[in-house]
Amino acid sequence: MHAPINLVILVIVLYISRVECIMFHLEPNTQKCLRDEMQANQLIAGDYEITHIPGQRVDYIIRDTRGHILSQKEDIAKGKFTFTSEVYDTFEICFLSKIAANVRGNLQEISLDIKKGIETKSYEGIGEAAKLKPLEVDLKRLEDLSDAIVQDFALMRKREEEMRDTNESTNTRVLFFSVFSMCCLLGLATWQVLYLRRYFKAKKLIE
């Protein structure tokens, strides 16, 4: 009887823990970058807010590992951004502080809230559009969350298989290299013994 309740609690805890909200300070004329991973065809949405200081401006730029710009904006204060990727990748978001030469800069506080996948969905809007009851909206949210967790576990399993295959392949290559090295050492040792034997015979040091 308690198992379904515990499962629901676990799902809700996992859902809450996926939200990534951070705050940090940005020094004048510097940049700070953050990296995170994104799944294939996964929507990434973010909210940011920056304390306003006269004479200072902050830009942001988001790139993937190949250097493609996913989102970019100059002179930001408060807003949102969204982007997706066709393949699994890692994205980097950088905040750049810029001030005039004759202005004395100050630290700026940046608040960043990043959401992924189903976290970006507005279930209130979905419920209103489909005329769903609050309980039906919650069930829809839990259903989507369950699917997302299953997909995450499937992805983790796929990565584990890839890492295992890579590990086995590396072990095989190391074994072949070790055998090859031993054969080379034995061949070199045999050549040295035969060479020294001929040398000592030529010098008549041995029979």
ZAGUVEX-895772 format. One line per field, with one value per residue (C-alpha): residue in three letters; x, y, z. Coordinates in Angstrom, 1 decimal. Layout:
<pts>
res = [Ala | ...]
east = [X | ...]
north = [Y | ...]
up = [Z | ...]
</pts>
This chain:
<pts>
res = [Met | His | Ala | Pro | Ile | Asn | Leu | Val | Ile | Leu | Val | Ile | Val | Leu | Tyr | Ile | Ser | Arg | Val | Glu | Cys | Ile | Met | Phe | His | Leu | Glu | Pro | Asn | Thr | Gln | Lys | Cys | Leu | Arg | Asp | Glu | Met | Gln | Ala | Asn | Gln | Leu | Ile | Ala | Gly | Asp | Tyr | Glu | Ile | Thr | His | Ile | Pro | Gly | Gln | Arg | Val | Asp | Tyr | Ile | Ile | Arg | Asp | Thr | Arg | Gly | His | Ile | Leu | Ser | Gln | Lys | Glu | Asp | Ile | Ala | Lys | Gly | Lys | Phe | Thr | Phe | Thr | Ser | Glu | Val | Tyr | Asp | Thr | Phe | Glu | Ile | Cys | Phe | Leu | Ser | Lys | Ile | Ala | Ala | Asn | Val | Arg | Gly | Asn | Leu | Gln | Glu | Ile | Ser | Leu | Asp | Ile | Lys | Lys | Gly | Ile | Glu | Thr | Lys | Ser | Tyr | Glu | Gly | Ile | Gly | Glu | Ala | Ala | Lys | Leu | Lys | Pro | Leu | Glu | Val | Asp | Leu | Lys | Arg | Leu | Glu | Asp | Leu | Ser | Asp | Ala | Ile | Val | Gln | Asp | Phe | Ala | Leu | Met | Arg | Lys | Arg | Glu | Glu | Glu | Met | Arg | Asp | Thr | Asn | Glu | Ser | Thr | Asn | Thr | Arg | Val | Leu | Phe | Phe | Ser | Val | Phe | Ser | Met | Cys | Cys | Leu | Leu | Gly | Leu | Ala | Thr | Trp | Gln | Val | Leu | Tyr | Leu | Arg | Arg | Tyr | Phe | Lys | Ala | Lys | Lys | Leu | Ile | Glu]
east = [0.0 | 2.9 | 4.9 | 3.0 | 3.1 | 6.8 | 7.2 | 5.3 | 7.4 | 10.6 | 9.5 | 8.6 | 12.0 | 13.8 | 11.7 | 12.6 | 16.3 | 16.7 | 16.2 | 19.5 | 19.4 | 22.6 | 23.8 | 27.3 | 29.3 | 31.0 | 34.0 | 34.3 | 35.9 | 36.0 | 34.0 | 32.6 | 31.5 | 29.4 | 29.1 | 26.4 | 25.2 | 22.2 | 20.4 | 19.6 | 16.5 | 16.1 | 14.8 | 17.0 | 15.4 | 16.9 | 16.0 | 18.7 | 18.7 | 21.7 | 22.0 | 22.2 | 25.3 | 25.6 | 28.4 | 28.6 | 27.1 | 26.9 | 26.6 | 26.0 | 26.9 | 26.1 | 28.1 | 28.4 | 31.6 | 31.9 | 31.9 | 28.4 | 26.5 | 23.2 | 22.1 | 23.6 | 22.5 | 24.3 | 23.6 | 21.3 | 19.6 | 16.7 | 15.3 | 15.1 | 16.7 | 15.9 | 17.8 | 18.0 | 20.6 | 20.1 | 22.7 | 24.0 | 26.5 | 27.8 | 26.9 | 28.8 | 27.2 | 29.5 | 28.7 | 31.0 | 31.3 | 32.3 | 32.9 | 34.3 | 37.9 | 37.1 | 34.5 | 35.4 | 33.7 | 31.9 | 30.8 | 27.5 | 25.3 | 24.0 | 21.0 | 20.7 | 17.9 | 18.3 | 15.6 | 15.7 | 13.2 | 9.8 | 10.9 | 10.4 | 6.7 | 3.9 | 1.5 | -0.9 | -1.2 | -1.6 | -4.3 | -6.2 | -5.9 | -7.1 | -9.6 | -8.0 | -8.7 | -5.8 | -5.4 | -5.3 | -2.6 | -0.6 | -0.9 | 0.2 | 3.2 | 4.1 | 3.6 | 6.0 | 8.5 | 8.4 | 9.1 | 12.0 | 13.4 | 13.1 | 14.9 | 17.7 | 18.2 | 18.3 | 20.9 | 22.9 | 22.8 | 23.9 | 26.8 | 27.8 | 27.8 | 29.9 | 32.4 | 32.6 | 33.2 | 35.9 | 37.5 | 37.5 | 38.9 | 41.6 | 42.5 | 42.8 | 45.1 | 47.2 | 47.5 | 48.7 | 51.1 | 52.5 | 53.0 | 54.6 | 56.9 | 58.0 | 58.7 | 60.8 | 62.7 | 63.4 | 64.5 | 66.8 | 68.3 | 68.9 | 70.6 | 72.8 | 73.9 | 74.7 | 76.5 | 78.6 | 79.4 | 80.7 | 82.6 | 84.3 | 85.1 | 86.7 | 88.8 | 89.6 | 88.4 | 86.1 | 86.3]
north = [0.0 | 2.3 | 1.4 | 3.7 | 6.6 | 6.2 | 6.0 | 9.2 | 10.9 | 9.7 | 11.0 | 14.4 | 14.7 | 13.8 | 16.4 | 19.1 | 18.2 | 18.6 | 22.3 | 24.2 | 27.6 | 29.4 | 32.8 | 34.2 | 37.4 | 38.8 | 41.0 | 44.1 | 43.4 | 39.6 | 36.7 | 33.6 | 30.5 | 27.5 | 24.2 | 21.6 | 18.7 | 18.5 | 15.5 | 15.2 | 17.2 | 18.4 | 21.9 | 24.1 | 27.2 | 29.7 | 32.8 | 35.3 | 38.5 | 40.8 | 43.7 | 47.0 | 49.2 | 52.4 | 52.4 | 48.6 | 46.2 | 42.4 | 40.2 | 36.5 | 33.9 | 30.2 | 27.8 | 24.0 | 22.0 | 22.7 | 26.4 | 27.0 | 29.8 | 28.6 | 31.9 | 35.4 | 38.8 | 42.0 | 44.5 | 42.2 | 42.9 | 40.4 | 37.9 | 34.4 | 32.2 | 28.9 | 26.5 | 22.9 | 20.5 | 17.7 | 15.5 | 14.9 | 17.6 | 19.9 | 23.6 | 26.5 | 29.8 | 32.7 | 36.1 | 38.9 | 42.2 | 45.3 | 48.8 | 52.1 | 52.9 | 55.9 | 54.0 | 52.2 | 48.8 | 46.9 | 43.3 | 42.4 | 39.6 | 37.2 | 34.8 | 32.0 | 29.4 | 26.6 | 24.1 | 21.1 | 18.9 | 18.6 | 21.3 | 23.8 | 22.8 | 25.0 | 22.4 | 25.2 | 26.3 | 22.8 | 22.2 | 25.3 | 24.5 | 20.9 | 21.8 | 19.3 | 19.1 | 19.9 | 16.2 | 15.4 | 18.0 | 16.5 | 13.1 | 14.4 | 16.0 | 12.7 | 10.7 | 13.0 | 12.9 | 9.1 | 9.0 | 11.4 | 9.3 | 6.1 | 7.9 | 9.0 | 5.5 | 4.2 | 6.8 | 5.9 | 2.3 | 3.1 | 5.2 | 2.3 | -0.1 | 2.3 | 2.8 | -1.0 | -1.5 | 1.1 | -0.4 | -3.9 | -2.5 | -0.7 | -3.8 | -5.8 | -3.2 | -3.0 | -6.8 | -6.9 | -4.1 | -5.8 | -9.1 | -7.1 | -5.3 | -8.6 | -10.1 | -7.1 | -7.3 | -11.0 | -10.5 | -7.7 | -9.7 | -12.7 | -10.4 | -8.9 | -12.4 | -13.6 | -10.3 | -10.5 | -14.2 | -13.4 | -10.4 | -12.4 | -15.2 | -12.8 | -11.4 | -15.0 | -14.4 | -17.5 | -20.8]
up = [0.0 | 0.8 | -2.3 | -4.8 | -2.3 | -1.9 | -5.6 | -6.1 | -3.4 | -5.1 | -8.5 | -7.0 | -5.3 | -8.5 | -10.4 | -7.9 | -7.8 | -11.6 | -11.4 | -11.6 | -10.0 | -9.1 | -8.1 | -8.5 | -8.8 | -11.9 | -11.6 | -13.9 | -17.3 | -16.8 | -18.0 | -16.2 | -18.0 | -16.9 | -18.6 | -18.6 | -20.8 | -23.0 | -24.5 | -28.2 | -29.2 | -25.6 | -25.0 | -22.7 | -21.2 | -18.8 | -16.8 | -15.8 | -13.8 | -13.3 | -10.8 | -12.7 | -12.2 | -14.1 | -16.6 | -16.7 | -19.2 | -19.4 | -22.5 | -22.6 | -25.3 | -25.4 | -27.5 | -28.0 | -28.1 | -31.8 | -31.3 | -32.7 | -31.1 | -29.7 | -28.2 | -27.7 | -26.5 | -25.5 | -22.7 | -20.7 | -17.4 | -17.1 | -19.6 | -20.9 | -23.5 | -25.2 | -27.5 | -28.5 | -30.0 | -32.5 | -30.8 | -27.3 | -26.4 | -23.8 | -23.8 | -22.3 | -21.2 | -20.7 | -19.1 | -20.1 | -18.1 | -20.0 | -18.6 | -19.9 | -19.3 | -17.0 | -14.9 | -11.7 | -11.8 | -9.1 | -8.6 | -10.3 | -9.0 | -11.5 | -10.9 | -13.4 | -13.5 | -16.1 | -16.9 | -19.2 | -21.0 | -19.2 | -16.7 | -19.5 | -20.0 | -18.6 | -17.4 | -16.2 | -19.8 | -21.0 | -18.5 | -19.5 | -23.2 | -22.8 | -20.0 | -17.6 | -13.9 | -11.4 | -10.6 | -14.3 | -14.8 | -11.9 | -13.4 | -16.8 | -15.2 | -13.3 | -16.5 | -18.5 | -15.6 | -15.5 | -19.2 | -18.7 | -15.9 | -18.0 | -20.9 | -18.5 | -17.3 | -20.9 | -21.7 | -18.7 | -19.6 | -23.2 | -21.8 | -19.5 | -22.5 | -24.5 | -21.7 | -21.1 | -24.8 | -24.8 | -21.7 | -23.2 | -26.5 | -24.5 | -22.5 | -25.7 | -27.3 | -24.2 | -24.1 | -27.8 | -27.1 | -24.1 | -26.1 | -28.9 | -26.5 | -24.9 | -28.3 | -29.2 | -25.9 | -26.4 | -29.9 | -28.9 | -26.0 | -28.4 | -30.9 | -28.2 | -27.0 | -30.5 | -31.3 | -28.1 | -28.7 | -32.2 | -30.9 | -28.1 | -30.6 | -33.0 | -30.2 | -29.2 | -25.7 | -25.8 | -27.7]
</pts>
